[in-house]
Each structure stands twice: as C-alpha cells, then as structure tokens.
Amino acid sequence: MQFTIRKRRQPPTIIIISLIDILIVLLIFMMVSTTFKQQPALKLALPESKQTPKTGASEDNLIVTIARQEPFLYLGPRPVTLDKLLEELKTHVAQNPKISLSIRADTDAPFGQIVKVMDAARAADIKMVNAFTKAVGQP
C-alpha cells in the first residue's frame, strides 16, 4: 500500500569548476603561508658560558650534536650511531688531517655520550675538540 505518490527529484547540479578554483586558491594560500625549516627539528638548550667560542660549520670543522633523547648523536643533520661516527671521523681525518670537531650538546644530554664522542675523536686522531655554548643571558 502506497498512500503518497513519490515525485522524482532531479539531483542538484554541482558546478565542479568553481570548486576546483576554490581548491587551487586554498592550496596557494597554504603554500605561501607555510614556513619552511632550514635546520632539523632538534631543539637544544646549550649550556651557558661567559666566553662563547665562535665556531661554525666549515670544511675544516665537523659538528656533532648530542641530544637528550635517542638518537643521541647527529653528525651535521644526520643521526648516526657511535660506530658510524667513528668511521665518518676517520674518513674526514684521512681527507684533511687538520680537521677539528665541535660538540653541540644539550644541557640535559647524558654526559656519557659526550665522553664517547670525545673518545671517538681521540681514536680518529682529531687534535682539536670544541664545545658550543651560549652567552650568559642569551635565549
């Protein structure tokens, strides 16, 4: 039993072209408003020092970063293990015997990791090992 008569409805027309235009505008807005990070997302709280050394990355200076959480060791932007770090250091020393090493360690980084990096530098025959710090009162 059917009491009411069903009317056939036409499906609503959706204009897809205007939806594509809106999508492109939103995509362009998102691309323009996005900030791109230049360095890895590794946040460090450097220890304070009254004498801040002025060291940076160069072909004569390697930078090893020691984080407070695993993976602890980074050679430049790449995470490395202690064995891989030793191999890399030996390779760089073979190419340039006057190379130096700078350690960027977080304030809360395990001290054992710092000692292991210094031992690896000594085993690779690196003569100069520096540490990054920040000036007192600097954020």
ABEGO torsion letter per residue (X at the ends): XBABBBBBBBBBBBBAAAAAAAAAAAAAAAAAABBBBABBABBBBBBBBABBBBBBBBAABBBBBBBABOBABBBEABBBBAAAAAAAAAAAAAABAABBBBBBBBAABBAAAAAAAAAAAAAAGBABBBBBBBBBGBX
